Amino acid sequence: MSDGGDRPNDDLAPSSPGNIQSLNEQLNKATLKSSSRLLILILLAMHKRSTASELRALTGLARGSLENHLEKLESAGYVKTTKVKSFSGWRQTVEITQKGLDECRELLRTIRALNV
């Protein structure tokens, strides 16, 4: 019997409880409890480095909200922020650290293992 998707219902095996538990543990880390911080981390994993204004445009976050999330990610060691002077004023650059990249990859591996 099909549910209208590409896969028959018989093929929808439940994910292992270990995968769900692992995902729950990862998402229960204080730094990763915010969908905005997860999005920032994923964006930086994809692009390695970005400016704060680019992140605001991609996430829709206000300046203060983005600053708050970046502070938490930096405190956890997931990102490094740098402010540099440019012709138009100060520019904040955000770069993912190896720790942040490893955490993001592990989270994505865990999600893939759910076989959703």
N, C-alpha and C positions, 0 to 999 in steps of 0.2 A: 504494500500500500504506500502511495506517495503522498507527501504533504504539499505538493506543488513546487517543491524545490528540485534541485538536481540529484539529491540523494534519497533513496527509499528510507522509510522510517526504520526498517530492520537494520540498516547500516549505522544508525545513530547510537553508537556505543557510549555509555556514560563515561565521563572523564574519571580518571583514577582519583580517589580521595586524597592521595598524596599530592597530586598536582593542585587541587583546590586548596589544600592546607598550605602549600608552598606559596601560592598566590596571595592567600590571606595574610601570611606572615610578612611578605614583601610589602603589601599595601597597608599594613598596620604600622610600618615605620613612620614616625611623626612627619618626617620630611616628605614622604610620598602619599600622605593622606589627602592631598589636594589635587583635583583634576588639573588645575592650572599649572601646578609644579610638574606634574607628569607630562603635560603638553610641552612645557618649556624644555624639560629634559629630553624628550623625544625630538623636538625641533633641533636642539643643539647636537644631539647624536647624529642627526641627518646632515647638519651643516657645519659641525665642529665649532664654529664661531659666528657670532651675530652681534649687531648693535642693539641697544635697548629699544631704540625706535623701531627697528625691524621686528623685534619680539612683540612690541606693543601692537604693531599692525597685524601680525600673524595671530596673536592670541585675543585681541580685543580688550586687553587689560588697560586700565588707567595707569598713569605714571606711578602713583603711590602704591597701588596694588602690585604692580610688577616689581617695584623696588623691594617690597615686603617679601615676595616670593623668592627673589634673587638672594636676599640676605639669608633666608632659611636654607636655600640650596648651597650657598657658599659656606655657611656655618657647618653644614654636613660634609663639606669637601667635594661636592658634586660639580660645582662650577667655580670659575675664577673670574672676577670682574676687574676691569681696568678702566680708568678714566684718563683720556688723553685730550689735550687741547687741540682744537681744529680752528679753521678760519671762522666758522660760525659759532664757536663756543666750545664747551666741553662735550665730548662724545664718550659714552660708556660702551665698552666692548665686553661681551660675555663669551666665555669659552668653556666648553665642557672639559672636565678633568678626566684622567684615566679611571678614577673611582666612579665618577658619574657615568662614563661610558660603560664600564663593567656592570654597574647597577641597572642601567637601561637595557643592556643586552640580556641580562639574566631575567629581568621582568618580561621582556618580549619572548624569550625562550619558554618561560613558564606559561605564558598565554598561548603560544603555539602548541604546547603540549596538551592543552585542553581539548584539542581537536574540535573546535567550534565550527 
